[in-house]
Amino acid sequence: MAALSSSSAASSGAPPPPVEFTQEELECMSKVKAQLVAGGLDEARISPRELALTTLNSKLRVDDACEKYIAWLDAIQVFGLNSFDDVWAEVTQGDWSLVGPLLRSYAVCGTDAMGRSIMWIQGGGIKPEDEAVSVRAGVLYFMAIHADNTSMHEGITFVIDTSKNDTRYGNEKQLQRVWQVG
């Protein structure tokens, strides 16, 4: 088995051990990448982390993973993010000053009864001027919530708490599109 190590650690406690992939999963990821490149996607826009998660979320179906990966790129591009490198940007240098405040939308909840991470979105509107940073924060949180073997392979529990969702800006559907393809 090969491991995918994460460049970010949880803010509390030790980071989980690296996610391990079977040979079948690695071969499928390789096929997805090759098909994306053969289809004309610039290899620089292919991120190993997001490719791995998309491939596993697509249950190792190469065509589905390719469609989902392109749809995810298209969804973030609406917000001026051309690749997942743009999402990670200064965070890889340890600077959370931009995206950190937008993580307020997510509640840390631990795991469910089956050991899968819980992604709890607390709701509340996102101002149009904060959309791109909000999308970046959401993708980073989505990736972090899948940073353990169980959640990467078996999925997560996803909760949207609408009880605090009084403020609307008219951009909710556009932002929701990112979560539907992620």
N, C-alpha and C positions, 0 to 999 in steps of 0.2 A: 504494500500500500504506500502511496505517496501522500505527503502532507502539504497543505496550503497554510502558510503562516500568515497571520494578520499583522499589519503594521500599527494597528491601534489596540490599546488595551482598555479594559473597562476601568472606569474612574474609581471603582471601589473593588478591592480584592484583587487576586491574581487573575490574569487572563486565562481563558480556557485553553486546554491543550490544542495543538493544531488539528484542524479537520483532516481526516484521512479519507482517501478515495481508493476505490477498488481499481484494478486494471481496466475493467469494463467501463467504469465511469471516466477514467483518464482517456481511454481510446475514443469514447463518445465526445468528450470535450474537444479532442483533437479534430475529430470529424466536423464538429460544429464550426470550429475556427476555420478550417479549410474551406468549408462550404460558404461561410461568410465572405472570406477573401475571394473565392472564385466568383461569388455574386457581385463583386465590385466594392465591398466595404474596405476602406483603408485599414490596414492591419494596425495602425497607430490608434484606431478607435476601439480596439478590442482589448478589454481589461480582463486579466485572468480571474480575478475575484468574481466579477459580475457574470462572466462567461460560465464559471463553475456553478454559481447559484442558478442561473437561468437554465443550464443543461439539466441540473437535478430537478428543478421545479417542473421541467418539461418531461420528466420521467424517462430521460435518456432518448427521447424521440428527436432525432437530429433536425428534421424539417420544422417541427414545432419550436425547438430551441432557437433556431435561426430566426423564425418569424417573431418570436417573443423578444429576442435580443434587439432586433431592428426596431420593433415597436417601442421598446424601452428607450432606445437612443432617440427615436423620433419624438417621444413624449418629453424628454428632458431638453431636446433642442429647441422646443417652443419657448423655453425659458433662457435661451442663450448659452446652453451647455452643450458643447459639440462632442464631448466624450466624457467618460467617467473620470479621466484625469482632471477635467474641469470641476467635477464634483468634489474631488479630494483636494485639489489645489493646495492652498496654504496649510491645510490640516496635516498633510504629510510632514510639514516642518514643525508641527506642534502648535500652530497658531489657530485657536478656536474662537477668536474674537468675533468673527463674522457669523459663523454658523451656531456657535454655542448658545446665544440667546434664543434662537429659534427651536432649540431642542425642548423648550418649555412645553411644547405640544405633546410630548411623549412622557408617559409615566413608567418608571421602572417597576416591573411587577414580578420579576423572577420567572419561575417555570410553572407549568400546569402539572396535573397529576401524572402525565406521561413523560415528564422531563423536557418538554418542548418549551422554548422561550415564549413569553407572552409579549406581544406588541400592542400596547394600549395607547391609542390616540385620544387625548383629552378634549379635543375640539377647540372651538374658538376660531374666529375668522383670521385670515391672512390678508394683510393690506397688499394691494397690487405692487407697491414698491418693494415688498419683502418676498415676492413670489419666488424668484430665482434662489435666494438664500434659503428659503423654506424648503424648496425642492431638494437642494443640496443636503440640508439637515436631515430631511426625511430619508433620502437614499442612504446616507451614512448610518442612520439609525437602523434602517432595514437591513443593511449589510451586517451591522454589529449584532443584531438580534439573531442572525443566522451563524454566528461565529463559533458555535459548538457543534460537535458531531451529530447530536440528536436533532437539533433544529435544522441543520443543513440537509440532513437526509430524510427526516420525517415531517418537516414543516413546522409551523408555529401556530399559536393561537392568536388571532387577530381581532381586536376589539376597537370599535369606534364609539366613544362616549359622546353622544349628541346632547347630553343634558346641559352642557355649557356652551352650546353653539348658537348663542343669541345674535352675534354680530355676523352680518353677511356683507360681502363686497362684490358679489356677482361673478367671482372667478372660481367658485367652488368646483364646477364641472371640469374646468380646464386642469385644476390641480388634482382632482380625483383620477383623471386619466393616467397620471404617472403611477398611482397606486394600483390601478387595474392591470397594468402591464408588468409591474415589478415583480 
